Amino acid sequence: MIYFVLKFLHIIGAAVLLGTGAGIAFFMLMAHRTGNAMTVAAVARIVVLADFVFTTTAVIVQPITGIALAWNAGYSLWDRWIFWSIILYLVTGAFWLPVVWMQMEMRNIAKQAAVKGEPLPARYHKLFWTWFYFGFPAFAAVLGIIWLMITRPA
């Protein structure tokens, strides 16, 4: 019974990571495309909140449930597919942590521009494009982890 509870929580955590990441990327991109500082500030405020509430929770739950699942099922963390899942998880984190900071900075910059009635400054645009490109390896790593979890290649 504990195995299925852990598996359920682990799968939900993976869905939250993938879904929240894709949703955040979509909404930030759509807000950015408006070019409107007020829109960007409002969306970025919600995106930062969503990242803290949903993504952070899943980021904490995933290794706990993953290690517990491996232990419960008799797998070693050194099994190749688990080892590479852990490496990809660390890669995801290496890109996600700076992204969270960038989102907070973009939110603050957009809020200041909106208050002043000014367009989004060059610093915002530089952060946005860095944020945008950081999403690709993070998203690919999450997809890789999910593939490894499903296929468990030898």
N, C-alpha and C positions, 0 to 999 in steps of 0.2 A: 504493500500500500504506500509506504513512504517513497519508494522508487517512482511511482506514478505521480505523486504530489510534486516531488522534485522535478520530474520531467515536465509536468504541466507548467510549473513556475518558470522553468528554464526556457520553454518554448514561448510562453507569454513575454518573458524578458527579451528574447530575440526579436519577437514581433514588435515590441515597443521600441527597441533600438532602431530597427529597420524603418518602421512606420514613422516614428517621430523624426528621425533623421531626414527621411524623404519629405515629410510634411514641412518641416522647418525650412529645408532648402527651397521647396516650391514657394512658400509664402514670402520668404526673404527675396527670392528672385523676382517675384511678381511685384512686391513693394518697390524694389530697386528700379524696375522698369518704368514705374510711374515718374521717377525723377523728383517726386514731391517729398520734401523733407518731413512734413507732418505725417504723411503716410508711412514713410520709412521708420520714423520714430515710434509711431503707434504699433506697427507690426513687429519691429525689433523688440519692443518692450514685452510683447506677448511671447515672442520666440525665446527670449532669454528666460522668461518664467517657465515656459514649456520644457526647455532644456534642463532647468534645475529640478522641476517636479518629476518629469517622466524619464528623461534620459539618465539623469544622475541616479535615480532609483534603480533603473535597469542595470546601469553600470555597476552598481554595488551588488545587486542580486545575482547577476550572471556568474561571476566567479564562485560565489558561495554555493549556488545550486549546481554549477558545473563540477566543482570538486566533490561535493556530496554525491552527485550522480555517479561520477567515476568510481569513487570509493564503494558506493552501494552496489554497483554493477560488477565490481572486481577489476576495473580497468586501472592501468598505471597512467599517471600523468605524463610518463615518458613514451607512451604509445604514440606512434608518429602522427596520427590524425589529431590527437589531443594536444601534443606538443605544438604542432603547427597552428592549431586553433588558438592556443595561448599566445603564440608569437603574433598572429594576426590581430588578436585582441589588444595586445600592447601597441601594435602599429595604429590601430583605430584610436586608441587613447592618446597616442602621440600627436595625432592630427586633431582630435576632438578638443583637447584642453586648450590649445591656442584659439580654436574656433569659438569657444565659449567667450574667451576674453575679447576676440574681435567683434563678436555680436554685441557685447556690452559697450565697447568703444563706438561701434557704428550707431548704436542706440543713442549714446550720449552726444555724439557729433550731430546726428540728425535732429535731436531735440534742440540743441543750441541753434542750429541753422533755422529750424522752424520758429523758434521764439524770436529770432532776429529778422525773420522774413527773408532769409538769404537762401541761395541754392546750396545744394550739398557740395562741400569743399573737396579739393583734390585728395586730402587725407582719407575722407570717407571712401572715395572711389578706389584708392589704393588698397584699403582694408577690405572692401567688398570683393575685389578680384582675387586677393590672396585667400580670403574666406572661401570664395567660389572654388578655386583650384584645390584647396585643402580638402574639399568634400569628396573629390574623386577617389583618392587612395583610401580614405576612411570608409566610404561606401563600398568600394571593391573589397576591402578587407572583411567587412561584415558579410558580404555575399559569399566570400571564400569560407568564412567560418560556418555559415549555414550549410554550404555545400559539404564541407567536411563532416558536420554533424549528421547530415542525412546519409552520406555515402560511406563514411568511416573506412576510407581506403587503407589497405594493409601497408 
